[in-house]
Amino acid sequence: MKVRFLGHASFLIELNNSKILVDPFIKGNPKASNIDINNIEADYVLLTHGHGDHVADAEEICKRTGATIISNYEICNWFEAKGLSCHALNHGGKFSFDFGIVKYVMATHTSSLPDGSYGGNPGGFVLWTQSESLYIAGDTGLTMDMKLIPMLCPKLDAAILPIGDNFTMGIEEAVMAAEFVECDKVIPCHFDTMPVIAIDKEKAIQAFKEKGKECLFIEIGDTLEV
């Protein structure tokens, strides 16, 4: 499994010969100015919730690539009205796609779409194949529901967790989240995009290390093989 960081909470995941784009917010993010969305190929686009810093580039990319959006019912309805292909999930549900299984799990946040439409309840995703498993938390605070993930899903190879605080978990809660989901490799997101979510990376690395876990920062545009 390859995980490329596109800035903020955006990732491009290569899993089982499919390209899975997560929460594309690239053109509006000055820190991702080295990424050209016209060069991004995607088979699927996962949207954790409706906020603009997670869905901003979804329509443009999906119209060019023909990618299928996977999200909650309300978000899928909104994009289907724009002529895009969607597959709706809701909390606790899972579906088998050609690259593997996707389960939609709980997140604690808010969700509205760029035009003010109701965006349904926010969520996260667990993706797995016969040999690989990844948790994408989405924008969330710490929740006890995370403890259900290792009970219901295969052992995680990595977890993508927000750590910027203010709008989501901070470093300390993200460490606890890694313990809740029983995952030793954490890929941070939702930090440094704006001053209010700026973090101390060394502090984060040390906090995870003290609990026997790796905090794997990826530079924008770079790829990590998990």
N, C-alpha and C positions, 0 to 999 in steps of 0.2 A: 504494500500500500504506500503510495506517494502522496504527501500533503504539501501543497504549495500555498504560501501565505500571500494574500493579495491586499493586506492592510485591514485595519479595524477588526471586523469579524468575518471577513471574506476569505474563503479558501477554495482551492481547486484540488479535489481529491481524485486520484486515479486508483480505482478499485475494480479488480476482476475485468479488466479491459474496457471499463466505462469511465467517463470523465464526469464528475459530480461537483457542480459549483454550489457553494454555500453563501447565502446572504450577500449578493454582489452590490457593494457600495464602493466604487472605484473612481469614476470620473469626478465625483464631488469631494473626494478625499485628497487634499494636496500632498499628503505623505505617500500616496500611491501614484504619483505622477509618472513613475517609470513603467507603469503597467498600461498597455494599450488594449482596451476591451475588444477591439476588432481582431485581436490575435487570440482571444480566449475561445476555445472550443468546449462545448458542453453537451452531454447527452441528457443530463438531469440538472435541475436547479432546486436546491432545498432552501426553503424560506422559513425561518423559525418564528417570525412574527412580522407585522406589517409596517414597522417604522421605516422612514425613509433611508436611514443609515444601514438598512438591511435589504431593501428591495429596489433601490434607486435604479440599478442598471439591469434588472431582471427582464423587463419587457424588451429592451433593445437587443440584449444577447439572445433571448429566446426566439425572437422573430428572425434573427440571422441564422441561428444554428438549428432551429426546430426542436430545441430541448423541451422536455416535459417538466413542468413545475410540480414539486411535491410539497404540500403544506397543509394547513388546516382547511376546513370547509369554506369559511368565509373568504380567506385569501384566494383560494382556488376559484371561487365564484367571481371574484373581482377581476382576476386575470383572464378567465374564460370569456368574460364579456369583451375583452380586448382581442379575442380571437386566438388565444394561446392554449396549448395543450396542457392539461393539469390532471393530477391524481390527488384527490383529497384524502387525508387521514384525520383521525381525531384521537384524543388522549387514550393511551392503552392499546390502540389498534396497531397492527403491523400488516405488511404486505410484501410478497415476494416479487421483486423486480428481476430483470435479467442479470443484474450484477450481484444481487444478494437481497437480504431482507432489510427492510426499514421499519423501525418501531418509533411511534410518536409518543414522547414522554413529557411529563410535567415540567413547567418552568414558572417562576413567579416574577411577573413583570407586567407591563401594559402593552396594548397593541391597537394601533389605529393605522389606517392606510394614508398615503400622502394627500388624498383629497378629503380626509376627515372621515371616510367611511369606517364602519366597525370592522376591526381586523380579527375578530374572534379571540380565543384565548391563546396566549403565547405558548410555545413548546420547545422541546429539544428533540434530537433524533439519536437513536442507536442504529448503526449500520453493521451488518455482519455477513460473512460468508462462512464456508466450512472451516476456514483457517484464520480469518482476521475479524477484528471487531473494534469499532470506534464509537465513542460517545461524543456528540456535539451538543453542549448544554444550552446554547442560545443565550440570550440575555436573561439572567436569573439571579435571584438571591439564593442563599443556601436553603434547602428544603429537605425534610425528612423523607420525602418521596424518592430522593436519590438512592436511599438504601434498598429500594426495591429493584434497582437496575441489576445488581449482581445476582439477585434471586430469579430474575425473569429473562436475562440475556446471557450470552456467552461471556467468558472472561475477556475483559477489555485489554486491547494492546495499547491504547492511548485514549486520552480524554482531552477535548478542546474546551477550555473553561475561560469565562471572562474573569479578569482580575483587576479591572481599573477602578473599582469602588464607585461611589456616588450613584450611578444608575444600575449597577450590578454588584455582584460579590466583589469584595476586596481580596487582598492576598491571603489574609488569615482564614476567611471563609472558604476560599478556593482550596486551600490545603485541607480543610475539613471535608470539602466536597470530594476531593480525591480519595480520602479515606472512606467516605460513605460508599462510593462506587467501586472501591477496592481496585484502584488503578495506580500504577507506579510511574507512568509517563504522562506528563501533562504538557499540552501545547497551549500557551496563554493567548488570549485575544481581548479585544475591547479595552485597550489601554493606549495612552499617549496620543490619540487622535486629536485631542483638544486638551487644554490645560487642566480642566476639571478632572480628567481621568489619567493624568500623568502619574507614573509610578517609578519606584526605585527597583530596577531589574535585579541588581545584586541582592537586595533584600528579599525579593521573591525567590530567587534561586536558593538562597540560604534557608528560607522558611520551609521550602519543600524538602531540601536535603536533610534537615533536622528530623523529618518524618520518614526518611528513607526513600524519597521520591525525586524523580528528575523533573526539572522545569526547563522545557526545551523551547527557548525563544527562537523564532525564525525571522530572518530579515525579510522585509517586503520584497517579493519577487523570487525569493529562494524556495527551495524544495527540500523537505525532510523525508527520508524513507523510514517508515516505521515497521 
